[in-house]
Amino acid sequence: MDVISAVELLLIVVVLVLVAALAGFWLRRRWLSRDGGSFACSFHPATRTPGTHWVLGVARYRDHELQWFPAFSLSVWPKQRFDRGLIKAGDQRVPDALEASWLLEGQRIVRLHRPADQVELAMAPDSLTGLLSWLEAAPPGMRYLPSPTSPE
């Protein structure tokens, strides 16, 4: 095998690996959205730890929880889970100039309070309305925890 053939073989292998990775991302996204209820959603820990940034992802509703998956991963397991009965929605805001560079255009940010910590999620306004409705429409016996700024 001469050098040209070795280079051609290497290029073919690289292209096949890239095509397989892209197909994997596409199949994963289709699998996550197969039952509906999924939307683009970015995740950020609410604490301002140096070096942390927004992570693009996909969220979906499953039974009593919201599951969040990073966009650039082949894992089929959620990296974050938000139990409907244990979270409450906090303040909403628009991204600042630095955050806007990490997020999709037009997204709004909502802070979620969990028993152990706080996180921020960024999503389209329609998805945010859906999230708030999902939290407020909890079934009997699973009380939604109102925002700390709520008049309740």
MDTraj code that builds the backbone (N, CA, C; nanometers):
import mdtraj as md
import numpy as np

residues = "MET ASP VAL ILE SER ALA VAL GLU LEU LEU LEU ILE VAL VAL VAL LEU VAL LEU VAL ALA ALA LEU ALA GLY PHE TRP LEU ARG ARG ARG TRP LEU SER ARG ASP GLY GLY SER PHE ALA CYS SER PHE HIS PRO ALA THR ARG THR PRO GLY THR HIS TRP VAL LEU GLY VAL ALA ARG TYR ARG ASP HIS GLU LEU GLN TRP PHE PRO ALA PHE SER LEU SER VAL TRP PRO LYS GLN ARG PHE ASP ARG GLY LEU ILE LYS ALA GLY ASP GLN ARG VAL PRO ASP ALA LEU GLU ALA SER TRP LEU LEU GLU GLY GLN ARG ILE VAL ARG LEU HIS ARG PRO ALA ASP GLN VAL GLU LEU ALA MET ALA PRO ASP SER LEU THR GLY LEU LEU SER TRP LEU GLU ALA ALA PRO PRO GLY MET ARG TYR LEU PRO SER PRO THR SER PRO GLU".split()
xyz = np.array([
    [0.0856, -0.1175, 0.0000],
    [0.0000, 0.0000, 0.0000],
    [0.0897, 0.1230, 0.0000],
    [0.0723, 0.2084, -0.0960],
    [0.1554, 0.3286, -0.1029],
    [0.0958, 0.4399, -0.0151],
    [0.1649, 0.5498, -0.0058],
    [0.1268, 0.6609, 0.0819],
    [-0.0072, 0.7216, 0.0399],
    [-0.0304, 0.7375, -0.0891],
    [-0.1555, 0.7962, -0.1385],
    [-0.2747, 0.7106, -0.0960],
    [-0.2624, 0.5801, -0.1107],
    [-0.3714, 0.4904, -0.0717],
    [-0.3974, 0.4965, 0.0783],
    [-0.2919, 0.5067, 0.1583],
    [-0.3071, 0.5165, 0.3039],
    [-0.3784, 0.6457, 0.3425],
    [-0.3439, 0.7563, 0.2764],
    [-0.4085, 0.8850, 0.3051],
    [-0.5550, 0.8794, 0.2639],
    [-0.5845, 0.8207, 0.1488],
    [-0.7223, 0.8089, 0.1027],
    [-0.8042, 0.7242, 0.2005],
    [-0.7460, 0.6151, 0.2466],
    [-0.8148, 0.5289, 0.3423],
    [-0.8415, 0.6036, 0.4732],
    [-0.7441, 0.6790, 0.5197],
    [-0.7603, 0.7567, 0.6423],
    [-0.8707, 0.8611, 0.6266],
    [-0.8746, 0.9310, 0.5137],
    [-0.9798, 1.0297, 0.4886],
    [-1.1174, 0.9647, 0.4842],
    [-1.1284, 0.8495, 0.4244],
    [-1.2561, 0.7780, 0.4192],
    [-1.3021, 0.7414, 0.5600],
    [-1.2099, 0.6934, 0.6426],
    [-1.2434, 0.6566, 0.7804],
    [-1.2888, 0.7805, 0.8586],
    [-1.2188, 0.8922, 0.8445],
    [-1.2561, 1.0155, 0.9144],
    [-1.3953, 1.0615, 0.8715],
    [-1.4234, 1.0590, 0.7426],
    [-1.5549, 1.1001, 0.6935],
    [-1.6635, 1.0074, 0.7470],
    [-1.6386, 0.8779, 0.7488],
    [-1.7369, 0.7838, 0.8014],
    [-1.7633, 0.8062, 0.9501],
    [-1.6589, 0.8354, 1.0259],
    [-1.6764, 0.8637, 1.1687],
    [-1.7598, 0.9906, 1.1880],
    [-1.7331, 1.0958, 1.1105],
    [-1.8113, 1.2193, 1.1200],
    [-1.9570, 1.1966, 1.0818],
    [-1.9811, 1.1217, 0.9766],
    [-2.1184, 1.0914, 0.9343],
    [-2.1895, 1.0101, 1.0429],
    [-2.1213, 0.9137, 1.1026],
    [-2.1811, 0.8324, 1.2090],
    [-2.2145, 0.9186, 1.3311],
    [-2.1257, 1.0119, 1.3672],
    [-2.1521, 1.0998, 1.4817],
    [-2.2727, 1.1894, 1.4545],
    [-2.2801, 1.2485, 1.3361],
    [-2.3946, 1.3330, 1.3012],
    [-2.5241, 1.2519, 1.3006],
    [-2.5181, 1.1309, 1.2482],
    [-2.6363, 1.0445, 1.2487],
    [-2.6767, 1.0104, 1.3919],
    [-2.5785, 0.9890, 1.4784],
    [-2.6072, 0.9611, 1.6194],
    [-2.6766, 1.0773, 1.6871],
    [-2.6290, 1.2004, 1.6634],
    [-2.6938, 1.3191, 1.7207],
    [-2.8378, 1.3305, 1.6708],
    [-2.8566, 1.3097, 1.5408],
    [-2.9898, 1.3223, 1.4828],
    [-3.0840, 1.2149, 1.5381],
    [-3.0378, 1.0910, 1.5461],
    [-3.1204, 0.9824, 1.5983],
    [-3.1541, 1.0040, 1.7459],
    [-3.0580, 1.0538, 1.8222],
    [-3.0823, 1.0814, 1.9636],
    [-3.1892, 1.1877, 1.9795],
    [-3.1797, 1.2954, 1.9016],
    [-3.2790, 1.4023, 1.9095],
    [-3.4173, 1.3484, 1.8708],
    [-3.4251, 1.2659, 1.7690],
    [-3.5529, 1.2056, 1.7293],
    [-3.6068, 1.1156, 1.8401],
    [-3.5190, 1.0411, 1.9057],
    [-3.5605, 0.9531, 2.0140],
    [-3.6132, 1.0348, 2.1317],
    [-3.5446, 1.1447, 2.1651],
    [-3.5879, 1.2280, 2.2776],
    [-3.7235, 1.2924, 2.2516],
    [-3.7524, 1.3261, 2.1275],
    [-3.8771, 1.3960, 2.0956],
    [-3.9856, 1.3027, 2.0426],
    [-3.9664, 1.1734, 2.0524],
    [-4.0601, 1.0777, 1.9910],
    [-4.2005, 1.0864, 2.0496],
    [-4.2145, 1.1186, 2.1763],
    [-4.3467, 1.1262, 2.2387],
    [-4.3947, 1.2700, 2.2549],
    [-4.3255, 1.3639, 2.1940],
    [-4.3630, 1.5055, 2.2080],
    [-4.3177, 1.5605, 2.3415],
    [-4.3491, 1.6839, 2.3670],
    [-4.3162, 1.7454, 2.4943],
    [-4.1696, 1.7816, 2.5104],
    [-4.0948, 1.7934, 2.4005],
    [-3.9541, 1.8323, 2.4116],
    [-3.9342, 1.9691, 2.3480],
    [-3.8330, 2.0402, 2.3970],
    [-3.8049, 2.1749, 2.3479],
    [-3.6592, 2.2111, 2.3745],
    [-3.6089, 2.3078, 2.2980],
    [-3.4717, 2.3563, 2.3177],
    [-3.4645, 2.4298, 2.4507],
    [-3.3646, 2.3949, 2.5303],
    [-3.3546, 2.4512, 2.6651],
    [-3.2073, 2.4494, 2.7077],
    [-3.1557, 2.5646, 2.7454],
    [-3.0172, 2.5731, 2.7924],
    [-3.0146, 2.5708, 2.9445],
    [-2.9073, 2.5167, 3.0013],
    [-2.8936, 2.4967, 3.1463],
    [-2.7736, 2.5736, 3.1987],
    [-2.7903, 2.6285, 3.3202],
    [-2.6800, 2.6977, 3.3864],
    [-2.7002, 2.6886, 3.5371],
    [-2.5955, 2.6508, 3.6122],
    [-2.6091, 2.6564, 3.7586],
    [-2.6283, 2.8020, 3.7998],
    [-2.7160, 2.8267, 3.8958],
    [-2.7478, 2.9651, 3.9338],
    [-2.6318, 3.0344, 4.0048],
    [-2.5414, 2.9580, 4.0627],
    [-2.4267, 3.0207, 4.1273],
    [-2.3295, 3.0687, 4.0212],
    [-2.2701, 3.1801, 4.0430],
    [-2.1771, 3.2386, 3.9450],
    [-2.0353, 3.1879, 3.9695],
    [-2.0162, 3.0607, 3.9458],
    [-1.8833, 3.0016, 3.9592],
    [-1.7994, 3.0411, 3.8386],
    [-1.6792, 3.0911, 3.8590],
    [-1.5957, 3.1273, 3.7440],
    [-1.5737, 3.0072, 3.6526],
    [-1.5861, 3.0318, 3.5237],
    [-1.5627, 2.9270, 3.4257],
    [-1.6871, 2.8501, 3.3864],
    [-1.7985, 2.8712, 3.4568],
    [-1.9210, 2.8027, 3.4158],
    [-1.9920, 2.8863, 3.3109],
    [-2.0589, 2.8193, 3.2209],
    [-2.1303, 2.8894, 3.1159],
    [-2.2567, 2.8116, 3.0836],
    [-2.3370, 2.8670, 2.9975],
    [-2.4600, 2.8019, 2.9549],
    [-2.4281, 2.6800, 2.8692],
    [-2.5072, 2.5758, 2.8860],
    [-2.4927, 2.4541, 2.8072],
    [-2.6222, 2.4352, 2.7276],
    [-2.6086, 2.4315, 2.5954],
    [-2.7254, 2.4095, 2.5104],
    [-2.7780, 2.2687, 2.5319],
    [-2.9099, 2.2552, 2.5258],
    [-2.9662, 2.1235, 2.5471],
    [-3.1098, 2.1122, 2.5019],
    [-3.1682, 1.9995, 2.5380],
    [-3.3071, 1.9675, 2.5069],
    [-3.3725, 1.9230, 2.6370],
    [-3.4921, 1.9736, 2.6626],
    [-3.5678, 1.9301, 2.7800],
    [-3.6942, 1.8603, 2.7318],
    [-3.7425, 1.7691, 2.8150],
    [-3.8685, 1.7017, 2.7831],
    [-3.9435, 1.6721, 2.9121],
    [-4.0738, 1.6672, 2.8984],
    [-4.1609, 1.6341, 3.0108],
    [-4.1826, 1.4845, 3.0137],
    [-4.1654, 1.4239, 3.1310],
    [-4.1931, 1.2819, 3.1503],
    [-4.2605, 1.2667, 3.2862],
    [-4.3862, 1.2251, 3.2840],
    [-4.4636, 1.2024, 3.4058],
    [-4.4555, 1.3232, 3.4989],
    [-4.3906, 1.3076, 3.6124],
    [-4.3844, 1.4133, 3.7132],
    [-4.2522, 1.4899, 3.7118],
    [-4.1740, 1.4769, 3.6049],
    [-4.0463, 1.5468, 3.6037],
    [-4.0131, 1.6061, 3.4679],
    [-3.9307, 1.7079, 3.4734],
    [-3.8727, 1.7677, 3.3543],
    [-3.7310, 1.7131, 3.3453],
    [-3.6963, 1.6561, 3.2314],
    [-3.5630, 1.5987, 3.2117],
    [-3.4853, 1.6864, 3.1149],
    [-3.3581, 1.7100, 3.1476],
    [-3.2734, 1.7936, 3.0624],
    [-3.1544, 1.7121, 3.0117],
    [-3.1295, 1.7225, 2.8797],
    [-3.0215, 1.6501, 2.8129],
    [-2.9304, 1.7506, 2.7429],
    [-2.7985, 1.7417, 2.7566],
    [-2.7108, 1.8308, 2.6799],
    [-2.7222, 1.8008, 2.5301],
    [-2.7136, 1.9047, 2.4499],
    [-2.7306, 1.8887, 2.3051],
    [-2.6174, 1.8081, 2.2423],
    [-2.4959, 1.8295, 2.2863],
    [-2.3806, 1.7654, 2.2228],
    [-2.3326, 1.6474, 2.3058],
    [-2.4187, 1.5477, 2.3126],
    [-2.3894, 1.4250, 2.3845],
    [-2.4682, 1.3137, 2.3164],
    [-2.4177, 1.1940, 2.3237],
    [-2.4909, 1.0808, 2.2691],
    [-2.5634, 1.0024, 2.3784],
    [-2.5545, 1.0495, 2.5016],
    [-2.6191, 0.9827, 2.6139],
    [-2.7712, 0.9903, 2.6007],
    [-2.8378, 0.8816, 2.6364],
    [-2.9840, 0.8808, 2.6351],
    [-3.0402, 0.9004, 2.7762],
    [-2.9530, 0.9270, 2.8726],
    [-2.9950, 0.9510, 3.0101],
    [-2.9868, 1.0994, 3.0395],
    [-3.0872, 1.1547, 3.1078],
    [-3.0842, 1.2981, 3.1381],
    [-2.9721, 1.3335, 3.2360],
    [-2.9122, 1.4502, 3.2148],
    [-2.8083, 1.4990, 3.3063],
    [-2.8693, 1.5721, 3.4249],
    [-2.9904, 1.6266, 3.4059],
    [-3.0610, 1.6960, 3.5134],
    [-3.2061, 1.6489, 3.5139],
    [-3.2600, 1.6362, 3.6343],
    [-3.4011, 1.6008, 3.6512],
    [-3.4632, 1.7010, 3.7477],
    [-3.5805, 1.7483, 3.7118],
    [-3.6508, 1.8460, 3.7947],
    [-3.7862, 1.7869, 3.8313],
    [-3.8002, 1.7442, 3.9561],
    [-3.9242, 1.6847, 4.0040],
    [-4.0297, 1.7931, 4.0204],
    [-4.1439, 1.7716, 3.9603],
    [-4.2506, 1.8719, 3.9575],
    [-4.2938, 1.9150, 4.0972],
    [-4.2949, 1.8237, 4.1922],
    [-4.3392, 1.8566, 4.3275],
    [-4.2342, 1.9244, 4.4133],
    [-4.1084, 1.9276, 4.3669],
    [-4.0009, 1.9807, 4.4499],
    [-3.9400, 2.1106, 4.3990],
    [-3.9811, 2.1559, 4.2819],
    [-3.9227, 2.2790, 4.2285],
    [-4.0258, 2.3913, 4.2310],
    [-3.9737, 2.5110, 4.2348],
    [-4.0610, 2.6267, 4.2194],
    [-3.9926, 2.7253, 4.1260],
    [-4.0742, 2.7922, 4.0490],
    [-4.0223, 2.8894, 3.9534],
    [-3.9926, 3.0193, 4.0263],
    [-3.8804, 3.0795, 3.9906],
    [-3.8412, 3.2069, 4.0493],
    [-3.8501, 3.3182, 3.9471],
    [-3.7556, 3.4081, 3.9562],
    [-3.7546, 3.5250, 3.8692],
    [-3.7328, 3.4860, 3.7233],
    [-3.7887, 3.5686, 3.6351],
    [-3.7653, 3.5565, 3.4918],
    [-3.6911, 3.6809, 3.4464],
    [-3.6078, 3.6638, 3.3450],
    [-3.5336, 3.7785, 3.2939],
    [-3.4877, 3.7517, 3.1512],
    [-3.4423, 3.8577, 3.0858],
    [-3.3806, 3.8423, 2.9537],
    [-3.2311, 3.8251, 2.9758],
    [-3.1615, 3.7574, 2.8874],
    [-3.0177, 3.7383, 2.9050],
    [-2.9421, 3.8704, 2.8903],
    [-2.8339, 3.8838, 2.9659],
    [-2.7486, 4.0017, 2.9474],
    [-2.6638, 3.9808, 2.8215],
    [-2.5846, 4.0788, 2.7861],
    [-2.5092, 4.0749, 2.6595],
    [-2.4152, 3.9551, 2.6532],
    [-2.3460, 3.9246, 2.7621],
    [-2.2535, 3.8111, 2.7627],
    [-2.3294, 3.6784, 2.7512],
    [-2.4386, 3.6646, 2.8250],
    [-2.5171, 3.5414, 2.8194],
    [-2.5795, 3.5204, 2.6813],
    [-2.6185, 3.6288, 2.6167],
    [-2.6830, 3.6183, 2.4859],
    [-2.5929, 3.5500, 2.3836],
    [-2.4617, 3.5611, 2.4014],
    [-2.3701, 3.4964, 2.3076],
    [-2.3706, 3.3441, 2.3240],
    [-2.4130, 3.2937, 2.4396],
    [-2.4176, 3.1492, 2.4645],
    [-2.5532, 3.0886, 2.4309],
    [-2.6561, 3.1730, 2.4183],
    [-2.7928, 3.1240, 2.4056],
    [-2.8490, 3.1437, 2.2658],
    [-2.9582, 3.0748, 2.2392],
    [-3.0302, 3.0938, 2.1145],
    [-3.1043, 3.2273, 2.1194],
    [-3.1264, 3.2852, 2.0054],
    [-3.1891, 3.4173, 1.9988],
    [-3.3331, 3.4127, 2.0520],
    [-3.3683, 3.5144, 2.1294],
    [-3.5045, 3.5291, 2.1786],
    [-3.5373, 3.4492, 2.3032],
    [-3.4409, 3.3812, 2.3611],
    [-3.4697, 3.3007, 2.4794],
    [-3.4860, 3.3880, 2.6034],
    [-3.5673, 3.3386, 2.6967],
    [-3.5847, 3.4019, 2.8268],
    [-3.5290, 3.3070, 2.9323],
    [-3.4890, 3.3638, 3.0436],
    [-3.4266, 3.2858, 3.1505],
    [-3.5207, 3.2815, 3.2706],
    [-3.5356, 3.1625, 3.3279],
    [-3.6130, 3.1459, 3.4509],
    [-3.5249, 3.0735, 3.5523],
    [-3.5336, 3.1173, 3.6755],
    [-3.4600, 3.0525, 3.7848],
    [-3.5527, 2.9509, 3.8500],
    [-3.5020, 2.8295, 3.8677],
    [-3.5770, 2.7246, 3.9361],
    [-3.5107, 2.6964, 4.0698],
    [-3.5921, 2.6894, 4.1728],
    [-3.5434, 2.6613, 4.3080],
    [-3.5721, 2.5152, 4.3401],
    [-3.4651, 2.4406, 4.3706],
    [-3.4780, 2.3020, 4.4147],
    [-3.4398, 2.2977, 4.5616],
    [-3.4731, 2.1892, 4.6313],
    [-3.4368, 2.1834, 4.7734],
    [-3.2870, 2.2014, 4.7987],
    [-3.2028, 2.1482, 4.7120],
    [-3.0581, 2.1532, 4.7357],
    [-2.9893, 2.2723, 4.6705],
    [-3.0462, 2.3280, 4.5645],
    [-2.9777, 2.4340, 4.4916],
    [-3.0744, 2.5124, 4.4041],
    [-3.0181, 2.6016, 4.3269],
    [-3.0941, 2.6788, 4.2296],
    [-3.0246, 2.6653, 4.0949],
    [-3.1039, 2.6630, 3.9887],
    [-3.0488, 2.6575, 3.8538],
    [-3.1254, 2.7562, 3.7676],
    [-3.0677, 2.7857, 3.6525],
    [-3.1360, 2.8704, 3.5558],
    [-3.1521, 2.7921, 3.4265],
    [-3.2694, 2.8079, 3.3658],
    [-3.2972, 2.7491, 3.2361],
    [-3.3334, 2.8613, 3.1404],
    [-3.2863, 2.8507, 3.0174],
    [-3.3195, 2.9482, 2.9139],
    [-3.3955, 2.8759, 2.8038],
    [-3.5039, 2.9366, 2.7602],
    [-3.5883, 2.8745, 2.6579],
    [-3.6686, 2.9814, 2.5863],
    [-3.7316, 2.9421, 2.4781],
    [-3.8176, 3.0335, 2.4031],
    [-3.9359, 3.0743, 2.4910],
    [-3.9909, 3.1933, 2.4679],
    [-4.1052, 3.2389, 2.5493],
    [-4.2220, 3.1406, 2.5505],
    [-4.2523, 3.0771, 2.4369],
    [-4.3618, 2.9790, 2.4331],
    [-4.3308, 2.8582, 2.5220],
    [-4.2068, 2.8145, 2.5215],
    [-4.1670, 2.7011, 2.6058],
    [-4.1721, 2.7396, 2.7536],
    [-4.1359, 2.8633, 2.7842],
    [-4.1429, 2.9106, 2.9224],
    [-4.2873, 2.9127, 2.9709],
    [-4.3787, 2.9592, 2.8873],
    [-4.5202, 2.9576, 2.9231],
    [-4.5670, 2.8146, 2.9484],
    [-4.5225, 2.7215, 2.8632],
    [-4.5569, 2.5810, 2.8820],
    [-4.5026, 2.5250, 3.0123],
    [-4.3789, 2.5585, 3.0464],
    [-4.3183, 2.5119, 3.1713],
    [-4.3964, 2.5639, 3.2915],
    [-4.4275, 2.6917, 3.2925],
    [-4.5017, 2.7492, 3.4049],
    [-4.6412, 2.6881, 3.4156],
    [-4.7058, 2.6639, 3.3027],
    [-4.8374, 2.5997, 3.3042],
    [-4.8280, 2.4576, 3.3572],
    [-4.7233, 2.3850, 3.3152],
    [-4.7024, 2.2478, 3.3617],
    [-4.6828, 2.2449, 3.5137],
    [-4.6070, 2.3400, 3.5664],
    [-4.5855, 2.3455, 3.7111],
    [-4.7141, 2.3771, 3.7856],
    [-4.7916, 2.4717, 3.7339],
    [-4.9145, 2.5130, 3.8017],
    [-5.0257, 2.4094, 3.7895],
    [-5.0227, 2.3266, 3.6874],
    [-5.1287, 2.2286, 3.6630],
    [-5.0959, 2.0929, 3.7240],
    [-5.0196, 2.0923, 3.8299],
    [-4.9840, 1.9658, 3.8945],
    [-5.1104, 1.8941, 3.9407],
    [-5.1118, 1.7601, 3.9351],
    [-5.2302, 1.6857, 3.9767],
    [-5.2583, 1.7018, 4.1259],
    [-5.3801, 1.6695, 4.1682],
    [-5.4136, 1.6806, 4.3102],
    [-5.3138, 1.6043, 4.3963],
    [-5.2789, 1.6630, 4.5073],
    [-5.1829, 1.6012, 4.5982],
    [-5.0394, 1.6383, 4.5693],
    [-5.0132, 1.6990, 4.4554],
    [-4.8782, 1.7424, 4.4205],
    [-4.8844, 1.8939, 4.4060],
    [-4.8660, 1.9634, 4.5155],
    [-4.8829, 2.1077, 4.5172],
    [-4.7662, 2.1769, 4.4501],
    [-4.7995, 2.2711, 4.3612],
    [-4.6976, 2.3567, 4.2988],
    [-4.6482, 2.4564, 4.4020],
    [-4.5178, 2.4766, 4.4086],
    [-4.4601, 2.5739, 4.4995],
    [-4.4490, 2.7076, 4.4270],
    [-4.5218, 2.8090, 4.4728],
    [-4.5210, 2.9375, 4.4022],
    [-4.3863, 3.0078, 4.4144],
    [-4.3696, 3.1035, 4.3276],
    [-4.2490, 3.1852, 4.3271],
    [-4.2391, 3.2632, 4.4571],
    [-4.1157, 3.2926, 4.5038],
    [-4.1024, 3.3726, 4.6251],
    [-4.1585, 3.5140, 4.6070],
    [-4.1717, 3.5597, 4.4850],
    [-4.2258, 3.6934, 4.4607],
    [-4.3772, 3.6897, 4.4391],
    [-4.4361, 3.5704, 4.4511],
    [-4.5795, 3.5545, 4.4328],
    [-4.6553, 3.6188, 4.5487],
    [-4.7756, 3.6730, 4.5239],
    [-4.8515, 3.7365, 4.6321],
    [-4.9078, 3.6371, 4.7327],
    [-4.9008, 3.5057, 4.7069],
    [-4.9530, 3.4043, 4.8014],
    [-4.8779, 3.4069, 4.9318],
])
top = md.Topology()
chain = top.add_chain()
for i, resn in enumerate(residues, 1):
    res = top.add_residue(resn, chain, resSeq=i)
    for name in ("N", "CA", "C"):
        top.add_atom(name, md.element.get_by_symbol(name[0]), res)
traj = md.Trajectory(xyz[None], top)
